[in-house]
Amino acid sequence: MYLDKTKKEEIFGQYGKSNSDTGSAESQIALFSYRISHLTEHLKTHRKDHTTARALTMLVGKRRALLDYLYDRDVERYRAIIKALGLRK
């Protein structure tokens, strides 16, 4: 599987407060970004996989909602996660 326990702990450790910080907006956004990049690569080779395309669209929406939430609550944390993940310039 592409996303096992060690990979999740690595993502949460890098972007969250600790390896067990699974609920913060930053760690969730980082996890969603990793999953989005994986699904995007899958769709490059399997163009007719409509189920995965729908899942990708829903995941992008969830990430956008979390980013909007973070922007409303704390602009500095929003800017930090955007810069860390390289989502925008």
C-alpha positions in Angstrom: 0.0 0.0 0.0 1.3 3.5 -0.8 0.4 5.0 2.5 1.4 2.8 5.5 1.7 3.6 9.1 5.4 4.7 8.9 4.7 7.1 6.0 1.8 8.7 8.0 4.0 9.1 11.1 6.6 10.7 8.9 4.1 13.2 7.4 2.6 14.0 10.9 6.0 14.4 12.4 7.2 16.8 9.7 4.1 19.0 9.5 2.3 18.4 12.9 3.4 19.0 16.4 4.5 15.4 16.9 4.2 12.0 15.3 0.9 11.4 17.0 -0.6 14.8 16.0 -3.1 13.6 13.5 -5.9 16.2 14.1 -4.2 19.5 13.4 -5.1 21.3 10.2 -1.5 21.4 9.1 -1.0 17.7 9.4 -4.3 16.9 7.7 -3.5 19.3 4.8 -0.1 17.6 4.4 -1.7 14.2 4.4 -4.3 15.3 1.8 -1.6 16.8 -0.4 0.4 13.5 -0.3 -2.7 11.6 -1.3 -3.6 14.1 -4.0 -0.2 13.8 -5.6 -0.4 10.0 -5.5 -3.9 9.9 -7.1 -2.7 12.5 -9.8 0.1 10.2 -10.8 -2.3 7.2 -10.9 -4.7 9.1 -13.2 -1.9 10.0 -15.6 -1.6 6.3 -16.5 -5.3 5.3 -15.9 -7.2 8.1 -17.6 -10.6 6.2 -17.6 -10.6 5.5 -13.8 -13.6 7.7 -13.0 -13.9 6.5 -9.4 -10.4 7.7 -8.6 -11.1 11.0 -10.5 -14.1 11.6 -8.3 -12.2 10.7 -5.1 -9.4 13.2 -6.2 -11.9 15.9 -6.7 -13.5 15.3 -3.3 -10.0 15.3 -1.7 -9.0 18.6 -3.3 -12.3 20.1 -1.9 -11.5 18.8 1.6 -8.0 20.3 1.4 -9.4 23.6 0.2 -11.9 23.7 3.0 -9.2 23.1 5.6 -7.0 25.8 4.0 -9.9 28.2 4.1 -10.5 27.4 7.8 -6.8 27.9 8.6 -6.7 31.2 6.7 -9.7 32.4 8.8 -8.2 31.3 12.1 -4.5 32.1 11.7 -3.0 33.7 8.6 0.6 33.0 9.7 0.0 29.2 10.1 -1.8 29.3 6.7 1.2 31.0 5.0 3.6 28.6 6.7 1.8 25.4 5.4 1.4 26.9 1.9 5.2 27.6 1.8 6.1 24.2 3.3 4.1 22.2 0.8 4.8 24.5 -2.1 1.1 24.9 -3.0 1.4 28.5 -4.2 4.0 31.0 -4.9 
